[in-house]
Amino acid sequence: MRTLHQWHTDNDAEDPAGMAGKDLGWILLDVLDSDVRQFRKNKEVVNVYEWLHSEGV
């Protein structure tokens, strides 16, 4: 399996590590969006996601 970093390197990206990080962020956002639990996003140096614990979930 190829990594995101390798894919960007193979496609001549100027910043393969940065682009792979952005891709991973979008993948995480999609996973959290499809989760039944609720999360709060805090903008810091990077995005931080906090699970909002509620009864029965």
N, C-alpha and C positions, 0 to 999 in steps of 0.2 A: 504494500500500500504506500502511495506517495504522500508525503506530508504537505501541508499548506505552504510551508516555507520553500520546499523543493519545487512545488508547482510554480510559485512566483519567480523563483530563480530560473527555472527552465523557460519561463515566458519573459525573461529580460526585464523584470520589474526593477525600478531604481532602488526601492527599499523593500526587499523581500520579507524581512522580519516585521516591519511595520504593517505591510499589507496583510501578512498572515495573522497578525494580532487583530486587525480590523475584521477580517473574515471570522475569526474565532469569536469576537464580540457579537457579530450578527448571528452566528449559530447559537450562542448562549441566549441571546435575546429571543430567538425563535423557540428554544426549549422552554424558557421561563414563561413565554406567552401561552404556550400550550399546556402548561401545568395548571391544575385546578387550584393550587394554593395562590395566594396573592403576595406580590413582592413590591417593595418600594425601592426606587432607584435614587441613589445619592450621588451627585456629581462631585468628585474629588479630583485628584490627579488622573485617576481612572474611574470608571463607573463602578459603584459598589451596590450590590443588590442585597436587600435585607428581607428575609421571609417574615411576613406579617402573620404571626401565629393567631389562629382563631379557633374557637370551640368546634370540635367535630372534624377538623381537617388535619 
